[in-house]
Amino acid sequence: MREPYVRQLKLGPMDNFVYLVGPRDSDEVVVVDPAWDVDAIAEAVKADGKRVVGAFVSHCHFDHINGLPDLLSMWDVPVYAQREEVQFSPELRELGGALRPVGPGDDVRVGSQVFHALHTPGHTPGSHCLLAGDALVSGDTVFINGCGRCDLKGGNPEDMYRSLSQVLAKVPDTAKLFPGHDYADVPVTSMEAVRKKNPYFAFDNVDAFVAFRMRPRK
């Protein structure tokens, strides 16, 4: 797997991570989950000599998409979102012609490289992760020490179990996880470390996973 260019930006009051992702041998990038401070995103793009050619939306929650209007006013680019998330989200449908719905595993071409949209429902029906070479940009599907909530509208813990145990099982241990929030003591780690330490990867049956994920929140 080829190592991509990934720039991680911590923005906003909810410790969100916004990402610039693209091939190392190109100036082209997509912005993953543009939110909170598009001026800061633009400054990072300029500082690194990059050019925005698209946006990738991991899911439709406000803290991950509130920068889309400002981003689209700066750059006339396509916005990639999973088809099920488009059906679920009126906010995404408002994007009109900028929207590029994709299906599970569909290609997202950025410059010379082909990345992949892995459909990982559970947090929302159309949550998806961007697999860019050896980088997994995961939104709120999986964090370094946890996974996304399943008790909000559109959440489904059974789907989350399948996303972690089946879809993400195909991502190599050597891949690096780039989560959607800064919820751990490190901002990035390997999938091998996540599988060893993240409690949500320890379950071998869906019922035990659901009971743990849906336990009462303190």
C-alpha positions in Angstrom: 0.0 0.0 0.0 1.3 3.4 -0.9 1.8 6.1 1.7 -0.4 9.1 0.9 0.0 12.7 2.0 -2.2 13.3 5.0 -2.4 16.6 6.9 -4.3 16.4 10.2 -6.0 19.6 11.5 -7.6 19.8 14.9 -10.4 22.3 14.7 -13.5 23.4 16.6 -14.9 23.0 20.1 -15.5 19.2 19.8 -11.8 18.2 19.1 -12.6 17.4 15.5 -9.9 16.3 13.1 -10.2 17.6 9.6 -7.9 16.1 7.0 -6.3 16.9 3.7 -5.6 13.7 1.9 -3.9 13.0 -1.5 -1.1 11.3 -3.3 2.4 12.2 -2.2 3.5 12.8 -5.8 0.7 15.3 -6.6 -0.6 18.7 -5.3 -4.2 17.4 -5.4 -6.1 16.8 -2.2 -9.6 16.1 -0.9 -10.8 17.7 2.4 -12.2 15.1 4.7 -15.0 16.4 6.9 -14.6 20.2 6.3 -15.9 21.9 9.5 -15.5 24.8 11.9 -12.7 26.8 10.4 -12.4 26.8 6.6 -9.9 29.7 6.7 -7.6 27.4 8.7 -8.1 24.7 6.1 -7.3 27.1 3.3 -4.2 28.3 5.1 -3.0 24.7 5.4 -3.7 24.0 1.8 -1.7 27.0 0.7 1.2 26.4 3.1 1.6 22.8 1.8 1.3 23.9 -1.8 -1.8 21.8 -2.4 -4.9 22.2 -4.5 -8.4 21.2 -3.3 -10.1 18.9 -5.9 -12.9 17.5 -3.7 -14.5 17.0 -0.3 -15.2 13.6 1.4 -17.9 13.5 4.0 -17.6 10.6 6.5 -21.2 11.2 7.7 -23.7 14.0 8.0 -23.4 15.2 11.6 -23.1 19.0 12.0 -19.7 18.9 13.5 -18.3 17.2 10.4 -20.0 19.2 7.6 -20.6 22.7 8.9 -17.8 24.1 6.8 -19.1 22.7 3.5 -20.9 26.0 2.4 -17.7 28.0 3.0 -15.5 25.4 1.3 -17.8 25.3 -1.8 -17.7 29.0 -2.0 -13.9 28.9 -2.2 -13.6 25.8 -4.4 -16.1 24.5 -6.9 -15.4 20.8 -6.2 -17.4 17.6 -5.9 -18.5 16.3 -2.5 -18.3 12.6 -2.0 -20.9 11.0 0.4 -22.3 7.5 0.7 -25.6 7.0 -1.1 -27.3 5.8 2.1 -26.2 9.0 3.9 -27.6 11.2 1.2 -30.9 9.4 1.6 -30.7 9.9 5.3 -29.6 13.5 5.4 -31.6 16.5 4.1 -28.5 18.7 4.8 -26.5 16.7 2.2 -29.2 16.8 -0.3 -29.2 20.6 -0.2 -25.8 20.5 -1.8 -27.4 19.8 -5.1 -25.1 19.5 -8.1 -21.9 19.4 -6.0 -22.9 16.1 -4.4 -21.3 12.9 -5.8 -23.1 9.9 -4.1 -20.9 6.8 -3.9 -21.5 3.2 -3.1 -19.7 0.7 -0.8 -16.1 0.3 -1.9 -16.4 2.8 -4.8 -13.3 4.5 -6.0 -12.5 8.1 -5.2 -9.8 9.2 -7.6 -7.5 11.9 -6.4 -4.7 12.8 -8.8 -2.8 9.7 -9.8 -4.2 7.5 -7.1 -7.4 5.7 -6.5 -8.8 5.7 -2.9 -11.8 3.8 -1.7 -15.0 4.6 0.2 -15.6 1.8 2.7 -19.3 1.8 3.8 -19.2 1.4 7.6 -22.7 1.9 9.0 -23.4 2.0 12.7 -23.0 5.6 13.8 -25.2 6.6 10.9 -26.7 4.6 8.0 -24.3 5.9 5.5 -21.1 6.4 7.5 -18.0 5.6 5.4 -14.3 5.6 5.8 -11.7 6.7 3.3 -9.0 4.1 2.6 -6.2 6.1 1.0 -3.2 3.8 0.4 -2.1 2.8 3.9 -4.2 5.5 5.7 -7.7 4.8 7.0 -9.6 8.1 7.7 -12.4 6.9 9.8 -14.7 9.8 10.8 -16.8 8.6 13.8 -16.9 4.9 12.8 -13.9 4.0 14.9 -11.5 5.9 17.2 -8.2 4.8 18.6 -9.8 3.6 21.8 -13.5 3.5 20.9 -16.2 3.6 18.3 -19.0 5.9 17.3 -22.2 6.2 19.3 -25.1 4.0 18.1 -27.9 5.6 20.2 -28.4 8.7 18.0 -30.9 8.9 15.1 -29.9 6.4 12.4 -27.5 4.6 14.7 -27.4 0.8 14.8 -25.1 -1.3 17.0 -25.5 -4.4 15.0 -24.4 -2.6 11.9 -21.4 -1.2 13.9 -20.4 -4.7 14.9 -20.4 -5.8 11.2 -18.5 -2.7 10.1 -15.7 -3.3 12.7 -15.6 -7.1 12.4 -16.1 -7.5 8.7 -15.5 -4.4 6.6 -12.6 -3.0 8.6 -11.2 -6.5 9.1 -9.9 -6.2 5.5 -7.7 -3.2 6.4 -4.2 -4.4 7.1 -2.6 -4.1 10.5 0.1 -1.9 9.0 -2.4 0.8 8.0 -2.6 3.9 10.1 -5.8 5.0 11.6 -6.7 8.7 11.4 -9.9 9.2 13.5 -12.5 11.9 13.4 -11.9 13.3 16.9 -8.9 13.7 19.2 -10.2 11.3 21.9 -7.0 9.5 22.8 -3.5 10.1 24.1 -2.1 9.9 20.5 -3.7 11.4 17.4 -2.7 8.5 15.0 -1.8 4.9 15.4 -1.6 1.6 13.5 -4.6 -0.6 13.0 -2.6 -3.4 14.7 -2.5 -1.3 17.9 -6.2 -0.4 17.6 -7.2 -4.1 17.3 -5.1 -5.0 20.3 -6.2 -2.1 22.6 -9.6 -0.9 21.4 -12.3 -2.8 23.5 -14.8 -2.8 20.6 -12.5 -5.1 18.6 -12.5 -7.7 21.4 -16.0 -9.2 20.8 -16.5 -12.4 18.8 -20.3 -12.2 18.8 -22.8 -9.4 18.0 -24.9 -9.8 21.2 -22.0 -9.2 23.5 -20.9 -6.2 21.4 -24.3 -4.7 21.4 -24.7 -5.1 25.2 -21.4 -3.3 25.7 -21.9 -0.6 23.2 -25.4 0.2 24.4 -24.6 0.0 28.1 -26.1 3.0 30.1 -24.0 6.2 29.6 -22.8 7.8 32.8 
